[in-house]
Amino acid sequence: MYHLIKKDILMQKRALKLSVLLIIFFTITLSNIGPAGLTVGVLAITYQLVLGASALEDKNNSDIILISLPVKRATIVLSKYVSIYIYAAYAAIGFYLIYFIVNLLNLPLDIPF
């Protein structure tokens, strides 16, 4: 299962770089609505990464290859669900890193996370 999650992450190198820019954008724009902005931002980044992984698998017909491997289908599905939590943790850590950088540099941006 670890290798399936690692495959999903490695397939999305470009999307992960784009998500860093989205995290910065969401931090600036959603800071007005307080802690709900953090939730919306984490959900948006997670949703973007999950859909990106699904689109890449559909484009490359990876499901046919995965089914032909000696891996149970339950393991494949479980790895997809676990990857959602990993993407959410990635987004949350990204938002908190931006928060700490803004506080460390005393920038005039008010982030109430």
Protein Blocks (a to p, Z undefined) as FASTA:
>chain_A
ZZmmmmmmmmmmmmmmmmmmmmmmmmmmmmmnojmlmmmmmmmmmmmmmmmmmmmmmmno
mmmmmmmpccdfklmmmmmmmmmmmmmmmmmmmmmmmmmmmmmnopabdcfZZ
